[in-house]
Amino acid sequence: MTLYDYDLFVIGAGSGGVRAARMASGLGVKVAIAEERYLGGTCVNVGCVPKKLFVYASQFKDHFKAATGFGWTADKPVFNWTTLIANKNQEIERLHGIYENLLQKAGVSIINGRAKVLDAHTVAVDGISYSAERLLIATGGWPSVPDIPGREHIVTSNEMFFLDQLPSRIIIVGGGYIAVEFASIVHGLGVNTTLCHRGHKLLRGFDEDIRDFLAHEMTKKSINILFNTDIEAIESTGDCFAARLIDGSKISTDLVMYATGRIPNSTGFGLEQLGVELDKEGAIKVNSDYQTNVPSIYALGDVTDRVNLTPVAIAEGMALVNKLYGKQPKPVDYDNIPTAVFSQPPIGTVGLTEAQARKKYRDIAIYLTSFTPMKSTLSGSDEKTLMKMIVVGSTDRVVGMHMAGPDAPEIIQGMAVAIRAGATKAIFDSTIGIHPTAAEEFVTLREAVS
């Protein structure tokens, strides 16, 4: 008979925590999961899901405009922010119900409230203590905001999903995927948008051609991008705000959003007092089995600040449960993880960037194409698509694929399978394309660029 209330106690009901809890319970493990905010974590509530819904909403203005080139005429469309928010909230509530039902059907005990770790085997939630053989921390990340004068006027991506009204003007600070995605979203909804970034290029870590291409395309859409600058202070001027930049100039705006990074949500759970090791950024340190320096405590997902993607957290949850309870270790392969940026145009990427490939291999061939998508020939849009393939000359193996343009994430998902399978350039060349599509360009790239 067990000495504990539960075999596994999960703190955090986001994607990774929920998957681990469900899988473990399905294997006969007695599991509880504690959540203080909302089932589904960041992804379902203030991340992937509502963001993608906002992306769809922001694209309709261009769709309506493009329709005239195809013979459609319609009255001037009118956007209603309140309707979007209400419908988004309804969808999120539906997903909450699904998550709750999945956990309950799996036999997981759901405990609402903030959990605090008392010792290596004990957790307290709202004054009630629970013991467990193992604890799993899956509390995700949280937006980071700098300590500058006027900090109280700043909103983050969290608040953007619940604004009472859409501003006429906005400054978005940051150059990562959240910044460029929200800049594209609000601009598409009719907001005068300025993107302020302290770096000289957007999307650090992405392929250089993709970085340059996205900035060019966003600028073409009249998004004002300010590179090599930052905000020193934000002042309230009554009916709006004045952002003072590092060069002393000021910009008037109705809203300032910061997307300057997320930090691991690791404080306030009692981990420090217990001696669980954190790095200088607050991420929980774990070994290859997601185990902390306290043997009974594990952590996965964004709180470990390694590969901060929802599907990765899910994969880690499955790997952990297989290791602990399934007796079938299936470690996560962190190589060639595909990812997307839902900017406009969207980006899909998998494998090595050109810089990474040149550092790893001596003989690299680059295949690159930029073209006007077929839809734009009648729509009047001047938006372009960029595709890039990176090949190792000695082996002919494709080690990187990058795309910016309509449907890029959907296309790159399939390409990720090919790269993980070790596809060569010859295999791509011998594959018959689907015509007419943008995707067929990846199997018709014939000449490497110099």
C-alpha positions as CSV (number, residue, x, y, z in Angstrom):
1,M,0.0,0.0,0.0
2,T,1.3,3.4,-1.0
3,L,2.6,5.8,1.7
4,Y,1.4,8.8,-0.3
5,D,-1.9,10.3,-1.3
6,Y,-0.8,10.3,-4.9
7,D,1.9,8.7,-7.0
8,L,2.3,11.8,-9.1
9,F,1.3,15.4,-8.3
10,V,1.5,17.8,-11.2
11,I,1.7,21.5,-10.6
12,G,0.4,23.4,-13.7
13,A,-2.3,22.3,-16.1
14,G,-0.8,23.5,-19.3
15,S,-0.1,21.4,-22.3
16,G,2.8,19.5,-20.9
17,G,1.3,19.0,-17.4
18,V,-2.0,17.8,-18.7
19,R,-0.5,15.3,-21.2
20,A,1.8,13.9,-18.5
21,A,-1.1,13.6,-16.0
22,R,-3.4,11.9,-18.5
23,M,-0.8,9.5,-19.7
24,A,0.3,8.5,-16.3
25,S,-3.3,8.0,-15.0
26,G,-4.0,5.9,-18.0
27,L,-1.1,3.6,-16.9
28,G,-2.7,3.1,-13.5
29,V,-0.8,5.8,-11.7
30,K,-2.7,7.8,-9.1
31,V,-2.4,11.4,-10.3
32,A,-3.5,14.9,-9.1
33,I,-3.0,18.1,-11.0
34,A,-3.2,21.6,-9.5
35,E,-3.9,24.8,-11.5
36,E,-4.4,28.3,-10.1
37,R,-5.5,30.1,-13.3
38,Y,-7.0,28.2,-16.2
39,L,-6.9,24.7,-17.7
40,G,-4.8,24.6,-20.8
41,G,-2.1,27.0,-19.7
42,T,-0.6,29.7,-21.8
43,C,-1.3,28.0,-25.2
44,V,-5.1,27.7,-24.8
45,N,-5.7,30.9,-22.9
46,V,-3.2,33.6,-23.8
47,G,-1.1,32.0,-26.4
48,C,-1.3,29.8,-29.5
49,V,-5.0,29.3,-29.7
50,P,-6.4,32.8,-29.2
51,K,-3.4,34.3,-31.1
52,K,-4.2,32.1,-34.2
53,L,-7.9,33.2,-34.0
54,F,-6.7,36.8,-34.0
55,V,-4.5,36.1,-36.9
56,Y,-7.4,34.8,-38.9
57,A,-9.4,37.9,-38.0
58,S,-6.7,40.2,-39.1
59,Q,-6.4,38.6,-42.5
60,F,-9.9,39.4,-43.7
61,K,-9.2,43.0,-44.6
62,D,-6.7,41.9,-47.2
63,H,-9.0,39.0,-48.3
64,F,-11.9,41.5,-48.9
65,K,-9.5,43.8,-50.8
66,A,-8.2,40.9,-52.9
67,A,-11.7,39.7,-53.8
68,T,-12.3,42.6,-56.2
69,G,-9.6,41.3,-58.5
70,F,-11.5,38.1,-58.8
71,G,-14.8,39.7,-59.7
72,W,-16.4,40.1,-56.3
73,T,-17.9,43.4,-55.1
74,A,-19.2,44.0,-51.6
75,D,-20.1,46.8,-49.3
76,K,-17.3,48.2,-47.2
77,P,-16.7,45.6,-44.4
78,V,-16.8,46.8,-40.8
79,F,-14.8,45.1,-38.0
80,N,-16.2,44.8,-34.5
81,W,-13.5,44.1,-31.8
82,T,-16.1,43.3,-29.1
83,T,-17.6,40.5,-31.3
84,L,-14.2,39.0,-31.8
85,I,-13.4,39.0,-28.1
86,A,-16.7,37.5,-27.2
87,N,-16.4,34.7,-29.8
88,K,-12.8,34.0,-28.8
89,N,-13.8,33.8,-25.1
90,Q,-16.6,31.4,-26.0
91,E,-14.2,29.1,-27.8
92,I,-11.7,29.2,-25.0
93,E,-14.5,28.2,-22.5
94,R,-15.3,25.3,-24.8
95,L,-11.7,24.2,-24.7
96,H,-11.7,24.5,-20.9
97,G,-14.5,22.0,-20.8
98,I,-12.7,19.6,-23.1
99,Y,-9.6,19.7,-20.9
100,E,-11.6,19.2,-17.8
101,N,-13.5,16.2,-19.3
102,L,-10.3,14.6,-20.6
103,L,-8.7,14.8,-17.2
104,Q,-11.7,13.5,-15.4
105,K,-12.2,10.6,-17.8
106,A,-8.6,9.7,-17.3
107,G,-9.1,9.6,-13.5
108,V,-7.0,12.6,-12.7
109,S,-7.9,14.6,-9.6
110,I,-8.2,18.3,-10.5
111,I,-7.3,20.7,-7.6
112,N,-8.0,24.4,-8.2
113,G,-5.6,26.8,-6.5
114,R,-2.0,27.8,-6.1
115,A,0.2,25.0,-5.1
116,K,3.3,25.4,-2.9
117,V,5.9,22.7,-2.4
118,L,6.5,22.1,1.3
119,D,9.0,19.3,1.1
120,A,10.3,16.8,-1.4
121,H,7.0,14.8,-1.2
122,T,4.4,17.3,0.0
123,V,2.3,20.0,-1.7
124,A,-0.2,22.5,-0.1
125,V,-3.1,24.0,-2.0
126,D,-5.3,26.5,-0.1
127,G,-4.2,25.2,3.2
128,I,-4.7,21.5,2.4
129,S,-1.6,19.3,2.2
130,Y,-1.2,16.4,-0.3
131,S,1.6,13.9,-0.4
132,A,3.1,12.3,-3.5
133,E,5.9,10.0,-4.4
134,R,6.9,12.4,-7.2
135,L,6.2,16.0,-8.0
136,L,6.1,17.5,-11.5
137,I,6.5,21.2,-12.1
138,A,5.0,22.3,-15.4
139,T,4.2,25.9,-14.6
140,G,5.3,27.4,-18.0
141,G,6.5,31.0,-18.5
142,W,5.3,34.6,-17.9
143,P,5.8,37.8,-19.9
144,S,8.8,39.9,-18.8
145,V,8.5,43.7,-18.6
146,P,11.5,46.0,-17.9
147,D,11.5,48.3,-14.9
148,I,11.3,51.7,-16.5
149,P,9.4,54.9,-15.6
150,G,5.8,54.4,-16.6
151,R,6.0,50.6,-16.4
152,E,2.4,50.6,-15.0
153,H,1.1,51.8,-18.4
154,I,2.5,48.7,-20.2
155,V,0.5,45.8,-21.4
156,T,1.8,42.4,-22.4
157,S,0.4,39.7,-24.7
158,N,-1.7,38.4,-21.8
159,E,-3.7,41.6,-21.6
160,M,-4.0,42.0,-25.4
161,F,-6.5,39.1,-25.5
162,F,-8.9,40.9,-23.2
163,L,-8.7,44.6,-24.2
164,D,-12.0,46.4,-23.8
165,Q,-11.4,48.3,-27.1
166,L,-8.9,48.3,-29.9
167,P,-6.6,51.3,-29.8
168,S,-6.1,53.6,-32.8
169,R,-2.3,53.6,-32.3
170,I,0.0,51.2,-30.7
171,I,3.7,50.8,-30.0
172,I,4.9,47.2,-29.7
173,V,8.3,46.7,-28.2
174,G,10.3,43.7,-29.1
175,G,11.7,41.8,-32.1
176,G,10.8,38.2,-31.4
177,Y,7.9,36.1,-32.7
178,I,5.3,37.5,-30.2
179,A,6.2,41.1,-31.2
180,V,6.0,40.5,-35.0
181,E,2.9,38.4,-34.7
182,F,1.0,41.0,-32.7
183,A,2.3,43.8,-34.9
184,S,0.8,41.9,-37.9
185,I,-2.4,41.2,-36.1
186,V,-3.3,44.8,-34.9
187,H,-2.1,46.3,-38.2
188,G,-4.5,44.0,-40.0
189,L,-7.3,45.1,-37.8
190,G,-6.7,48.7,-38.7
191,V,-4.4,49.9,-35.9
192,N,-1.6,52.4,-36.7
193,T,1.3,50.2,-35.7
194,T,4.9,51.0,-34.7
195,L,7.3,48.1,-33.9
196,C,10.3,49.3,-31.7
197,H,13.2,46.9,-31.5
198,R,16.6,47.5,-29.8
199,G,18.3,45.1,-32.2
200,H,19.2,45.7,-35.9
201,K,17.1,42.8,-37.2
202,L,13.9,40.9,-36.2
203,L,13.7,37.3,-35.1
204,R,17.1,36.5,-33.6
205,G,18.0,32.9,-34.3
206,F,16.1,32.6,-37.6
207,D,17.8,32.4,-41.0
208,E,19.2,35.7,-42.1
209,D,17.3,35.7,-45.4
210,I,14.0,35.1,-43.6
211,R,14.7,37.9,-41.1
212,D,15.4,40.4,-43.9
213,F,12.5,39.3,-46.0
214,L,10.0,39.6,-43.2
215,A,11.1,43.1,-42.2
216,H,10.8,44.2,-45.8
217,E,7.3,42.7,-46.3
218,M,6.1,44.2,-43.0
219,T,7.4,47.6,-44.0
220,K,5.6,47.3,-47.3
221,K,2.4,46.8,-45.4
222,S,3.0,50.2,-43.7
223,I,4.1,48.8,-40.3
224,N,6.6,51.3,-38.9
225,I,9.7,49.4,-37.7
226,L,12.2,51.2,-35.6
227,F,15.5,49.3,-35.3
228,N,18.3,50.0,-32.9
229,T,16.1,51.9,-30.5
230,D,14.3,51.4,-27.2
231,I,11.9,53.2,-24.9
232,E,13.4,55.0,-21.9
233,A,10.1,56.0,-20.2
234,I,6.3,56.1,-20.8
235,E,4.3,59.2,-19.7
236,S,0.6,59.5,-19.4
237,T,-0.7,62.6,-21.2
238,G,-4.3,62.3,-20.3
239,D,-6.0,60.7,-23.2
240,C,-2.9,58.9,-24.5
241,F,0.7,58.1,-23.8
242,A,4.0,59.5,-24.8
243,A,6.9,57.1,-25.3
244,R,10.3,58.7,-24.9
245,L,12.9,56.9,-26.9
246,I,16.7,56.6,-26.2
247,D,17.5,59.3,-28.7
248,G,15.2,61.7,-26.8
249,S,12.4,61.8,-29.3
250,K,8.8,61.0,-28.3
251,I,6.0,59.1,-29.9
252,S,2.4,59.6,-29.0
253,T,0.3,56.4,-28.8
254,D,-2.8,54.9,-27.3
255,L,-1.3,51.7,-26.1
256,V,2.2,50.3,-25.4
257,M,2.7,46.6,-25.5
258,Y,5.9,44.9,-24.5
259,A,7.0,41.6,-26.1
260,T,10.5,41.5,-24.9
261,G,10.7,37.9,-23.7
262,R,9.2,35.5,-21.3
263,I,10.7,34.2,-18.1
264,P,10.2,30.8,-16.4
265,N,7.3,30.8,-14.0
266,S,9.3,29.2,-11.2
267,T,9.1,31.6,-8.2
268,G,6.6,31.5,-5.4
269,F,6.1,27.7,-5.4
270,G,8.6,27.0,-2.6
271,L,11.3,25.6,-4.9
272,E,14.0,27.9,-3.7
273,Q,13.5,27.1,0.0
274,L,13.7,23.4,-0.9
275,G,16.9,23.9,-2.7
276,V,15.8,23.1,-6.2
277,E,18.4,24.5,-8.5
278,L,17.5,27.3,-10.8
279,D,19.7,29.0,-13.4
280,K,20.3,32.8,-13.5
281,E,17.1,33.3,-15.5
282,G,15.0,31.4,-13.1
283,A,14.7,28.2,-15.2
284,I,14.5,24.9,-13.3
285,K,17.6,22.9,-14.0
286,V,16.9,19.3,-15.0
287,N,18.8,16.3,-16.3
288,S,18.1,14.4,-19.5
289,D,15.2,12.6,-17.6
290,Y,13.6,16.0,-16.5
291,Q,14.7,15.3,-13.0
292,T,15.9,18.1,-10.7
293,N,18.6,17.9,-8.1
294,V,15.9,16.9,-5.7
295,P,15.3,13.3,-6.9
296,S,11.5,13.2,-6.4
297,I,10.9,16.5,-8.2
298,Y,10.7,16.8,-12.0
299,A,10.1,19.7,-14.4
300,L,9.4,20.1,-18.1
301,G,8.1,22.6,-20.6
302,D,8.8,26.4,-20.6
303,V,9.7,26.5,-16.9
304,T,12.9,24.7,-17.9
305,D,13.5,27.3,-20.7
306,R,15.0,25.0,-23.2
307,V,12.8,24.6,-26.3
308,N,9.7,26.7,-25.5
309,L,7.1,25.3,-27.8
310,T,3.8,23.7,-26.9
311,P,4.4,20.5,-28.9
312,V,7.8,20.1,-27.2
313,A,6.2,20.3,-23.8
314,I,3.7,17.7,-24.8
315,A,6.5,15.4,-26.1
316,E,8.4,15.9,-22.9
317,G,5.4,15.0,-20.8
318,M,5.0,11.7,-22.8
319,A,8.7,11.0,-22.6
320,L,8.7,11.4,-18.8
321,V,5.7,9.2,-18.2
322,N,7.2,6.5,-20.5
323,K,10.4,6.6,-18.6
324,L,8.9,6.5,-15.1
325,Y,5.8,4.3,-15.6
326,G,5.7,2.9,-19.1
327,K,9.0,1.1,-18.9
328,Q,9.5,2.1,-22.5
329,P,11.9,5.0,-22.6
330,K,11.3,7.2,-25.7
331,P,13.5,10.3,-25.3
332,V,12.6,13.5,-27.1
333,D,14.7,14.2,-30.2
334,Y,15.4,17.9,-30.1
335,D,17.0,18.0,-33.5
336,N,15.0,19.4,-36.5
337,I,12.0,20.6,-34.5
338,P,9.8,22.6,-37.0
339,T,8.4,25.9,-35.9
340,A,6.2,28.7,-37.3
341,V,5.8,32.4,-36.8
342,F,2.3,33.6,-37.6
343,S,3.3,37.0,-38.8
344,Q,2.0,38.4,-42.1
345,P,3.5,36.8,-44.2
346,P,3.8,33.7,-42.0
347,I,7.0,31.8,-41.5
348,G,7.7,28.1,-41.4
349,T,11.1,26.7,-40.7
350,V,12.8,23.4,-39.9
351,G,16.5,22.3,-39.6
352,L,19.6,24.4,-39.7
353,T,19.9,28.1,-40.7
354,E,22.5,28.9,-43.3
355,A,24.8,30.2,-40.6
356,Q,24.4,27.1,-38.5
357,A,25.0,24.9,-41.6
358,R,28.1,26.7,-42.6
359,K,29.5,26.3,-39.1
360,K,28.8,22.6,-39.1
361,Y,29.7,21.6,-42.7
362,R,32.3,22.7,-45.1
363,D,30.4,22.2,-48.4
364,I,27.0,23.8,-48.3
365,A,24.7,24.5,-51.3
366,I,21.9,27.1,-51.0
367,Y,18.8,27.0,-53.1
368,L,16.7,30.2,-52.9
369,T,13.7,31.5,-54.7
370,S,11.4,34.5,-54.3
371,F,8.2,34.8,-56.3
372,T,4.7,36.3,-56.5
373,P,2.1,33.9,-55.3
374,M,-0.5,33.0,-57.9
375,K,-3.3,34.6,-55.9
376,S,-1.5,37.9,-56.0
377,T,-1.6,38.0,-59.8
378,L,-5.3,39.1,-59.7
379,S,-5.6,40.4,-56.2
380,G,-3.3,43.4,-56.9
381,S,-1.2,42.5,-53.8
382,D,2.6,42.9,-54.1
383,E,3.3,40.4,-51.3
384,K,6.1,37.9,-52.2
385,T,7.0,34.4,-51.0
386,L,10.5,33.3,-50.1
387,M,11.7,29.7,-50.1
388,K,15.1,28.4,-49.1
389,M,16.7,25.0,-49.0
390,I,20.1,24.2,-47.5
391,V,21.9,21.1,-48.7
392,V,25.2,19.4,-47.7
393,G,27.2,18.9,-50.9
394,S,29.1,15.8,-49.9
395,T,26.0,13.8,-48.8
396,D,23.3,15.6,-50.8
397,R,21.2,15.6,-47.6
398,V,18.8,18.5,-47.0
399,V,19.5,20.0,-43.6
400,G,17.4,23.1,-43.5
401,M,14.2,24.5,-45.1
402,H,12.8,27.9,-44.6
403,M,9.8,29.7,-46.0
404,A,8.0,33.0,-45.6
405,G,4.7,33.4,-47.4
406,P,1.1,32.2,-47.5
407,D,0.6,28.8,-46.0
408,A,4.3,28.5,-45.0
409,P,3.6,26.7,-41.6
410,E,1.3,24.2,-43.3
411,I,3.9,23.5,-46.0
412,I,6.9,23.2,-43.7
413,Q,5.1,20.7,-41.5
414,G,5.3,18.2,-44.3
415,M,8.9,19.2,-45.1
416,A,9.9,18.5,-41.5
417,V,8.9,14.8,-42.0
418,A,11.2,14.6,-45.1
419,I,14.1,16.2,-43.2
420,R,13.7,13.9,-40.2
421,A,13.6,11.0,-42.6
422,G,17.0,12.1,-44.1
423,A,15.7,13.1,-47.5
424,T,18.4,14.1,-50.0
425,K,18.1,16.8,-52.7
426,A,17.9,14.1,-55.3
427,I,14.7,12.8,-53.6
428,F,13.2,16.2,-53.7
429,D,14.2,16.6,-57.3
430,S,12.6,13.2,-58.2
431,T,9.3,14.1,-56.4
432,I,6.5,15.2,-58.7
433,G,5.0,18.5,-57.5
434,I,1.4,19.4,-57.1
435,H,0.5,22.0,-59.6
436,P,-0.3,24.9,-59.3
437,T,0.9,25.3,-55.7
438,A,3.6,27.2,-53.9
439,A,4.8,24.0,-52.3
440,E,5.9,22.6,-55.6
441,E,8.7,25.1,-55.7
442,F,10.5,23.0,-53.1
443,V,10.7,20.1,-55.6
444,T,11.7,22.3,-58.6
445,L,14.7,24.1,-57.2
446,R,17.4,23.3,-59.7
447,E,20.2,25.9,-59.5
448,A,22.1,26.7,-56.3
449,V,22.8,30.3,-55.7
450,S,26.4,31.5,-55.6
